[in-house]
């Protein structure tokens, strides 16, 4: 019998296998688990930016309609188990162990994400969920989540250049990967698309969502588009309008322009990691005086750091460079070198907490990677 720590250690051990795209291993895993995907109504979400937010809106709408819902998103923001949620709450450890002990035994040749995908669906079925909201890990066509046998609907959020070494060097190439989740089901695409992406999905006969114009609690100028995507999908699924309204209003995605106040200082946490994703954060920071804004920045090695910093330099007067707590992190010296190309005032810190302690401005934004946000939130909450 494995306990929670044993399961986590076994999953961590799989991380050494890295990324290895394809559907066969995940499909084999799901079959071994009794094909839980065939017993769930699956809502599949792909896109470059806004997937996690759309998943949150979709989950809350379904819950407001009285449905039982499992939600699988990645990466973790404030805690690992929050990647696996049942009816909006993180999975209980006992169920996590039960589901993943079996998935690990069957997945001896699988990657970590493949085991997580299959284990999540198995846990949702064990919990009696009717719906499963699945966020693609990377791309779509060959992503492990696309091994599911069927789905109720496919949703595609805004598409831009990302992971070009894997997905291709053009928006069209990336659209083709995202479109791979369209399998014998209706497809809805976010209204917020560049012209090339919009033309691509129009040729596929996609439905385009309208921007949501009702009450939204979630901060960020692009959240009305993510909410509109979820609301349009819900209408196709025959969800009541009252549930749509209530769900959208209640949804509050974590780690996306998430604002905290402490001792008169405004802290903004955002997991944006490509230039297009920085639009909402930069829009929020424009509300403040540039010289009063400090950015704490770190990123993974495969990100467009120059594009990200160029956007941030328009709204922030100074930057503190940190290194992410990840084997994929961009080394600190490289982060500093890039920061100096865009900011006149550049400092460094050993970690996010130290950077926050040193920040002297009235507004502080922590961004560049979701891996930075947990430490930031813990530091902020200690002073509340």
Secondary structure, DSSP 8 states (H G I E B T S, - for coil): ---HHHHHHHHHHHGGG-----SHHHHHHHHHTT-GGGGSEEEEEE-SBSHHHHHHHHHHHHHHTT--EEEE--S-SS-GGGGEEETTEE--HHHHHHHHHHHHHH-TT--HHHHHHHHHHHHHHHTT-SEEEEE-SSSSTTSGGGGSS--SEEEE-B--S--HHHH-SSHHHHHHHHGGG-SSSEEEE-S---HHHHHHHHHTT-EE-----S---S-STTHHHHHHHHHHHHHHTT--HHHHHHHHHH---TTSSEEEEETTEEEEEE---SGGGHHHHHHHHTTS-GGGEEEEE--BTTS-HHHHHHHHTTT-SEEEE---SSTTB--HHHHHHHHTTT-SEEEE-SSHHHHHHH--SSEEEEES-GGGHHHHHHHHHHT-
